[in-house]
Every structure is written in structure tokens, then in C-alpha cells.
Amino acid sequence: MASHWMRRYGEASIDVDVAPGQTVDVYYAAPFHQWSTGSIGTTPQKRKGTGVLVALLSVVVLLVLVVGVLPNLG
């Protein structure tokens, strides 16, 4: 299983034995960014990459402040 946005990312796989007439729930969680694998399992999964997402958003906010807001204050 994987996600697509500009490229394929978040790949994850699992081997599951299923007997005839049986069902198995499989849960997949795509990562928050394209530089990580996905999470897959038979229980609900947490998404990977929260720290990288927060860091990237912090850099964008900082750049907006430095380039757009701070020069207009003086």
C-alpha cells in the first residue's frame, strides 16, 4: 500500500493469513510527509512524521515573519 502526490511515498506492506470465511481488518496510515514509510497493521496505526511536519511548518512561518512582517515594523 502507498500514497501518491507528485511521487509514490508511504509504502508499507503486511503478510496476513486469512482462513476461508474469515475476515481480517488491516489499517494503513500514510505519513505526514513524503520522506517516511507508512504504517500498517491489524490495529489502528499512528501516522509517522509529526516532528518533521512541525519543523517544516515552523520554518515557513519564520520565513514569512522575517521577509514579510518584520521589515514593515521599522
C-alpha angles and dihedrals in degrees: 000000000000144000129240130217116139086329140012114277142152095053116182135159139186135188113226127181111216121186119215110282092013126115127205124198113225120191125202126189120190116219122253090243140026097252098073139065123252125250122242133174147123092274128055109286133219119233117248125225105048092137094052091047092052091047093050093048090048091054091050092050091047092051091050090051095047097044103032113023111027098055090055093055095068 
